[in-house]
Amino acid sequence: MLLALGAVTLVILSQTLFLDTQDAPNAGKVRDAIRVADAWMNIIQQEKAARHLLSAEANHFPSEAMLGDDFSEMTTTLGSLEAKKISVNPQFAGLVVRWITELGLDSTDEVMVSSSGSFPGLAISTMAALQTMNQRAVLTMSIGASSFGANQPSMTMIDIQRLLNRKGNLRYLPELITYGCDNDNGEGFYDGGKEAVDSSALRSGVQIWKPATLEESIAKRLDIVKTRHVRLLINIGGNHAMLGNCAHASSWPNGLHRSVATCAHADRGAIARIHELGIPVIHFLNIKELGLKNGISDSYTSNEELFVTRRTNTIAALCSLALLASCVLLL
């Protein structure tokens, strides 16, 4: 019983006493990226407030402007309001900086970002991280959005992107824009959905690419990767071409992954096919799980874990083990 009590005590102490805390690599960039993301979300906040577009679900919490409506003609699937509230926390920008730092990318490496309209806050946080790191990037966007995403016809992801280009000094422009929804070509939109996206594209002076089939949309994304210096894929949301029709698509793990076993299914999506080229993947979809794992919530409390690293204090751990061994001999 004494030995068991001692072992339990050591386990508890190993979480505190035996850990040395240091500033994380690029901790300054982590803070800068969070500030940029927060500033960009405030720009969206001011624009939506001025145009009376704030969602009825916002309820006056930070970054409320990044929430869309429960339903519109652009809504593709049901979405979790709780997950959407977590996703608009600008601390995700700091998390992306940490992952890029962990991968050792530099400004000559290019990052491909594929985002749907479902998580506009994550798209903004990702772009803030990339711009803070002075990273080259190629952006692809699908405009359809799940519930509470960027599903307002007067403020689509196209409008959000253009507003930040004008007022927030956002440098990046999307190189491929699609409807999204079924087959990435707008199939499955409610009446008026395609027209709403077309109107958004027209007022912003951009073109919507309309693939004939899902396979064509997947192939287009692969072509982009193969013709550019892409060293990282960041996928945000559940775009059909990115996930594909493979039964394993919904189980693709969240977060950063250098190596994930992919299946050989003929209908696997662009995420799997790009990863098979040896390119690491950051996947944002199950946001509640990802937020819980990294201390990011809708409460916006200070999250020091983003700015520090912890490692075991080997000397203290060995001394404690020696003490426990002495107790064994004594008993």
N, C-alpha and C positions, 0 to 999 in steps of 0.2 A: 504493500500500500504506500509506503514511503517512497519507493522507487517510482511508482506510478505518478504520485503527486509531484515528485521532482521532474519527471519527464514532461508532464503537462505544463509545469511552470516554465521549463525551458522553451517549450513551443510558444507560449505566450510572449516570453521575453524576446524570442527570435523575431517577432513582428515589430519590436520597438527598439530594445536595447542593442540588438545586434545589427541594426541597420544604420548605415551612414547616408546622410542626405546631402546631395550636391545639386548645384544648378544644372538643369538639363542642357545638352548641347543646343545652341540656338534659342535659348530661353528668351532673349530679347526679341527675336523674330516671332516667337510664339505670341508674345504680348502685342507686338506691332500688328500682326495679322488679325488678332481679335479686335483691336481698335479699328482697323480698316473695315472689317465686316460689320461692326456695330455702326460705324458712320454711314456705310452704304445702306444699311437697313433703315437708318433714320431718314435718309433721303426718300426712300420708298414710303416711309411713314408720313412724311410731310406731304408728298404728292397725293397719296390716297386720302388723307384727311381733307386736303383742299378740294378734292373732287368727290367727297362723300362716298368713298369706296371701301371704307373700313368694314371688315366682316362683322356680322352680328355675333359671331362666336369669339371675337377678340377679347372682350371682357377686361380691357385695360391692363394687359400684362406686357412685359418688355417684348419688343419686336412684334407686336400684335399685327402690324401691317403686313407681315409676311404670310398671314393666314388668308385663305380665300373663302369661298362660300361652301355651304353644305352641298349644294347642287347647282349646276348650270348646264347649258347645252354642250359645254366643253368637258364635262365630267366623264371620266373613263371608267373608274371603279370606285368602290367604297374605300374610304381612308379613315384611319384612327385619329380623332382630334387630339388625344393625349400624345401620340407619336408626333403629330405635326407641331404641337407646342414645344416639344423637346427639340425638334429639328431646326427651329429658328434661333436657337441659342448660338451666338457668335463664337462661343468657345470651340465649336467644331473647326473653326479656322486654325486655331492653335494645334488641334489634334492632327490636322493635315500637314502642318509644318513639321511636327514631330515625326510623322511617318516619312515625309520626303527626306528629312535629315537622316533618319535611320537607314534609308535606302542609299544614301550617299550620292544623290543626284546633284548635278551642277547646272548652271544656266545654259549650257550647250545642249543639255538633254531636253527632249520635248515630252510633254505630258498630254495624253488625249483624255478629254473630259466628255463623257456622254451623260446628259441630264435630261430627265423628263420634266414636265411641269409640276410634278407631284410634290417636290421638295425645293421650292425656290430659296428657302433659307440656306439649305445645304449647298446649293449651287453658288450662292453669293459667298458663303464662307470658303468654299473651295477656291473660287477665283481670287478672293482676298489673300488666301495663303499663297497661291501661285504668284500673284503680283508682288507680294512682300518678299518672296524668295527670288524675284526676278527670273521666273521660270518661263521658258517658251511653252506655248500650249496651243493645241488645236481643239476647238470646241464643236460638239455636235449637240443639237437640241431637238427634242420632240415636244410639241406644245400641249398636247392633251394632258390632263391632270386628274388625279384622284380627288376625293372630297377634301376640302380645306386647303388644297394646293393652289397653284396659280391658275385657277379655273374661271376667273372673272374676264369676260370678253373685253372689257375696257382696260384691263391690266394683265395681259398675258406675259409669259416669259420673254417674248420678243420685246414688249413694251418695257419690262423691267430692265432688260439688258441695255436697250437704247438709252433709257433714262440715266443709268449709271455711266454709260459712255459719255453722255453730255455733262452731267453734273457731279459725277464722282471720280472722274479721271480713270475709269476702268479702261484698260488698254485692249482687252481681248474682244474679238468679234467672232460670232459663230460662223463656221465654214460649211455647216450642213444643218438645215432646218427641215423637219418633217412634221406631219400632223401628229404622229404617234397613234395610239389606240391600236386596234387589231391590224396586224400586218404592217404596222408603221405608216399606213397610208390613209388613216381616218376611218376605215371600216369599223362600224360599231358606234360611231358618234351618234348622239341624239340629233334630231332635226335642228338645223342651224349651227351645228358644231363646226363643220368645215368652213362655213361662211364667216363665222366669228374669227377663226384663225386667219382666213384670207384677208379680212378687214384689218387685222392687226399687222399682217405682213405688208399690206398696201400702205398704211400710214407710216410704217417704218422704212419703207423702201427696200424690203428684202424679198427673196424668192423662197417659196416652199417647194422642196423636192418631193415628188410623189412617186415612190417606187411601185412598180406593177405588182410585185410579189414580196413576200417576206424574205425569200432567198436573195432577191436583188438588194434589199436593204442591208442584209447581213454582209453580202459581198462588198457593198460600197464602203462599209466601215473597215473591212479588212484591207481594202485597197488604200484607204487613208493611212492606216498603220504601216503598211509595207512601203509606201512611198515617202514617209516622213521618218524623222529620227526619234520615234516614240520609244520611251524607256519605262513608261508607267501608264496604266489605264485606270481612270477613276470613273466608276459608274454610279450614278445617282438615280434611284428610282427603278421602276420595272418596265422600261421600254421593251416592247415585244421583240424587236430585232436583237437587242442585247441579251435577253434571256433565252429566246428561241422557244421551240415547242417541246424541248426535251423534258422528260419527267423529272429530271434532277435539277432543273433550273431554279425552282423555288428553294432548294436547299443549299444554294451557293452561299458559303459562309461570309458573314459581314466582316468589315474591317480590312486591314492590310494582310495580303498573302503573297509570299514569294513563290510558293509552290502548292498547287492544289490539284489532286488527281481529277481529270476530266474524263467523261465518258466518250465513247465513239459513236454516239447516237447521230444519225444523219440530220436531225432537226435541232442540234445544239446551236445555241446562239453565239453572238459575236464575243461575249465575255470569254466563253470557253475557248473559242477558236483563237482569239488574240493571246490568251494565256498560254496556249500550246506553242506559241512562238517564243516562249521564254520571257514574257513580259509580266512583271508583277501587277497585281490588281488590288485596288481599294474599292470595296463594294459597300454602298449605303442603301439599305432597304429596311431591315428590321431595326428601326431607330431606337426603340425603347431598350432593347437588349444592348445595343452598342453604347447608348448613353449611360446605362447602368454600369457597364464594364469600365467606362472611362470617367465616371464621376460627373457626367453632364446631364442636367435635368432642366425642367422648365422653371426652376426656382432661381436660377442665375446666381447661386451662391458662389463665393470664391472657390476656385478649383486649383489648389496649389499643386496637385498631382501633374498638371500639364507643364509646370515650370521646373520640376525637380526630378532627379533620378535617385533611386535607392539601391544600395548594394550591401551585401552582408559584411559585417565587421568580423573578419575571420578570426582575429586574435581573441575577441570576446567570446565568440562561439566555441573555439577550441578550449579556452580556459573553463568554460561552463561544462563542456563534455568531460574534461579531466576531473572536475569536481564531482560530477555524477559517477564517473568510474571509481573514484576514491570511496564514494558512499557505498557502491556495490561491494568493494573489497572489505570495507569496515563491517557491513552487515553480514 
